[in-house]
Amino acid sequence: MSTRERINMFLEDGTALLLEPEVFDAAIIGVADRAGQPTLVAYDRTRCIEILMEQGISRDEAEEYYEFNIACAWFGDGTPVFIDTRWAE
């Protein structure tokens, strides 16, 4: 069973959104909960950028694309969260 299928089974209410294309599933690190809010899919920021770079673009281009087209995108209450763990290393 794929990560996407497991997430969809876990989040039965269907409110959580997943990034497209499915290649970003490799950046899923879990789900996130907040009091009174729907459970959201959590992605690793660094891995998202690495996935973009694997598509043949430079790190600068990948970071810019990530910031403007992924991290800043709002699709409603099910919009995913992005975890930045660089500071914790």
C-alpha positions as CSV (number, residue, x, y, z in Angstrom):
1,M,0.0,0.0,0.0
2,S,1.4,3.4,-0.9
3,T,1.9,6.3,1.5
4,R,-0.9,8.2,-0.2
5,E,-3.3,5.3,0.3
6,R,-2.3,4.9,3.9
7,I,-2.8,8.6,4.5
8,N,-6.2,8.6,2.9
9,M,-7.3,5.6,5.0
10,F,-6.0,7.3,8.2
11,L,-7.7,10.6,7.4
12,E,-11.1,9.2,6.5
13,D,-12.8,12.6,6.5
14,G,-11.1,13.5,3.2
15,T,-10.2,17.1,4.2
16,A,-6.4,16.7,4.1
17,L,-4.9,17.6,0.7
18,L,-1.8,15.9,-0.8
19,L,0.6,17.5,-3.2
20,E,0.6,16.7,-6.8
21,P,2.3,15.1,-8.6
22,E,2.6,11.9,-6.4
23,V,6.4,12.1,-6.6
24,F,6.1,14.5,-3.5
25,D,4.7,11.5,-1.5
26,A,8.4,10.7,-0.8
27,A,8.5,13.9,1.3
28,I,5.6,13.0,3.6
29,I,6.8,12.7,7.1
30,G,3.5,12.2,8.8
31,V,0.4,14.1,9.8
32,A,0.0,17.2,12.0
33,D,-2.8,18.0,14.5
34,R,-3.9,21.3,16.0
35,A,-6.7,21.8,18.5
36,G,-9.9,22.5,16.7
37,Q,-8.4,22.1,13.2
38,P,-8.5,19.2,10.8
39,T,-5.5,16.8,10.7
40,L,-3.1,17.8,7.9
41,V,-0.5,16.0,5.9
42,A,3.1,17.1,6.9
43,Y,5.9,17.3,4.4
44,D,9.6,17.7,4.9
45,R,10.6,21.0,3.3
46,T,14.1,19.9,2.5
47,R,12.9,16.7,0.8
48,C,10.4,18.7,-1.3
49,I,13.3,20.9,-2.6
50,E,15.4,17.8,-3.3
51,I,12.5,16.3,-5.3
52,L,12.3,19.5,-7.4
53,M,16.1,19.3,-8.0
54,E,15.8,15.7,-9.1
55,Q,13.5,17.1,-11.9
56,G,16.6,18.9,-13.3
57,I,16.5,22.4,-11.8
58,S,19.1,24.1,-9.7
59,R,18.9,24.5,-5.9
60,D,18.1,28.2,-6.3
61,E,15.3,27.5,-8.8
62,A,13.9,24.7,-6.6
63,E,13.9,26.9,-3.5
64,E,12.2,29.7,-5.3
65,Y,9.6,27.3,-6.9
66,Y,9.0,25.7,-3.5
67,E,8.5,29.1,-1.7
68,F,6.1,30.6,-4.3
69,N,4.2,27.6,-5.6
70,I,4.1,25.1,-2.8
71,A,4.7,26.7,0.7
72,C,2.7,29.8,-0.1
73,A,-0.2,28.1,-1.8
74,W,-3.5,28.0,0.1
75,F,-6.1,25.4,-0.8
76,G,-8.4,25.7,2.2
77,D,-8.4,24.1,5.6
78,G,-6.8,20.9,4.2
79,T,-3.7,22.6,2.9
80,P,-0.6,20.6,4.0
81,V,2.0,21.8,6.5
82,F,5.7,21.9,5.7
83,I,8.2,21.1,8.4
84,D,11.7,22.7,8.3
85,T,14.1,20.6,10.3
86,R,17.4,22.3,9.1
87,W,17.8,24.2,12.4
88,A,17.6,21.0,14.5
89,E,20.5,19.2,12.8
